[in-house]
């Protein structure tokens, strides 16, 4: 599978709510450096999987609407908006934030991520 296809798989609808699928797409040594509106986070595999489990407790649907995706070898840049539906109101879609992330793929897994998000 190409690096671009691996990244696209990660952002398919509801994948971020499925910890097993998330875990399968992550390299054992994955690191995600995330600059968010709440500050800087450096997440390793277990923390990313834990985040996925937390998202699944609050949301019944997750969708990433990719507006831009560019691949160069094993590096893929993605710009997307993340939308969710809550357990309390599953009929209404709500945008969580806008994201820009650059992923490095190694051994057909997400290896290094550099992400920024904004509400």
C-alpha positions as CSV (number, residue, x, y, z in Angstrom):
1,X,0.0,0.0,0.0
2,X,1.3,3.5,-0.8
3,X,2.1,6.0,1.9
4,X,-0.8,8.1,0.7
5,X,-3.2,5.2,0.8
6,X,-2.1,4.4,4.4
7,X,-2.8,8.0,5.5
8,X,-6.2,8.0,3.7
9,X,-7.1,4.8,5.5
10,X,-6.4,6.4,8.9
11,X,-8.7,9.3,8.1
12,X,-11.6,7.2,6.8
13,X,-15.0,7.6,8.5
14,X,-15.1,6.2,12.0
15,X,-11.5,4.8,12.0
16,X,-10.5,7.3,14.7
17,X,-13.2,5.8,17.0
18,X,-11.9,2.3,16.6
19,X,-8.8,1.8,18.8
20,X,-8.0,-1.6,17.2
21,X,-8.0,-0.1,13.7
22,X,-5.9,2.9,14.9
23,X,-3.4,0.6,16.6
24,X,-3.1,-1.5,13.4
25,X,-2.1,1.6,11.4
26,X,0.5,2.9,13.8
27,X,4.2,2.0,13.9
28,X,5.3,0.6,17.3
29,X,7.6,3.7,17.6
30,X,5.1,6.3,16.4
31,X,5.4,9.8,17.7
32,X,2.8,12.5,17.0
33,X,3.9,16.1,17.7
34,X,0.7,18.1,18.0
35,X,0.4,21.9,18.3
36,X,-3.2,22.5,19.4
37,X,-5.1,25.5,20.7
38,X,-4.4,24.0,24.2
39,X,-0.7,23.8,23.7
40,X,1.9,21.3,22.6
41,X,1.4,17.5,22.9
42,X,3.8,14.7,22.1
43,X,1.9,11.5,21.8
44,X,3.3,8.0,21.5
45,X,1.4,4.9,20.3
46,X,-0.4,4.1,23.6
47,X,-1.5,7.7,24.1
48,X,-2.9,7.9,20.5
49,X,-4.8,4.7,21.1
50,X,-6.0,6.0,24.4
51,X,-7.2,9.2,22.7
52,X,-9.1,7.0,20.2
53,X,-10.8,5.2,23.0
54,X,-11.8,8.5,24.6
55,X,-13.2,9.8,21.4
56,X,-15.3,6.6,21.0
57,X,-16.9,7.2,24.5
58,X,-18.2,10.7,23.4
59,X,-18.9,10.3,19.7
60,X,-20.9,7.8,17.6
61,X,-19.6,9.0,14.2
62,X,-16.3,10.6,13.1
63,X,-15.6,11.9,9.7
64,X,-12.5,13.7,8.3
65,X,-13.2,15.8,5.2
66,X,-9.9,16.0,3.4
67,X,-9.5,19.2,1.4
68,X,-5.8,18.6,0.4
69,X,-3.5,15.6,0.4
70,X,0.0,15.6,-1.1
71,X,2.4,12.7,-1.1
72,X,6.2,12.7,-1.8
73,X,7.7,9.3,-1.3
74,X,7.0,8.2,2.3
75,X,5.8,11.7,3.4
76,X,2.2,12.7,3.2
77,X,0.7,16.1,4.0
78,X,-3.0,16.3,4.8
79,X,-5.4,19.2,5.4
80,X,-8.8,18.3,6.7
81,X,-11.7,19.3,8.9
82,X,-12.8,16.7,11.6
83,X,-16.6,16.3,12.1
84,X,-18.3,14.2,14.8
85,X,-21.8,13.2,15.9
86,X,-22.3,13.1,19.7
87,X,-24.0,10.3,21.6
88,X,-26.5,12.8,23.0
89,X,-27.4,14.2,19.6
90,X,-26.5,11.7,16.8
91,X,-28.4,13.5,14.1
92,X,-26.4,16.7,14.3
93,X,-22.9,16.8,12.8
94,X,-20.5,19.1,14.6
95,X,-17.0,20.3,13.5
96,X,-14.3,19.7,16.1
97,X,-11.4,21.5,14.4
98,X,-9.4,22.2,11.3
99,X,-6.1,20.1,11.0
100,X,-2.9,20.2,9.0
101,X,-0.6,17.2,9.5
102,X,2.5,15.8,7.8
103,X,3.0,12.1,8.3
104,X,6.1,10.0,7.6
105,X,5.3,6.4,6.8
106,X,7.7,3.6,7.7
107,X,7.2,-0.1,7.3
108,X,3.7,0.6,5.9
109,X,2.7,2.3,9.2
110,X,2.3,5.8,10.4
111,X,5.7,6.6,12.0
112,X,6.1,10.4,12.6
113,X,3.4,13.0,12.6
114,X,3.6,16.8,12.8
115,X,0.1,18.2,13.4
116,X,-1.4,21.6,14.0
117,X,-5.1,22.2,14.8
118,X,-7.4,25.2,15.2
119,X,-11.0,25.6,16.1
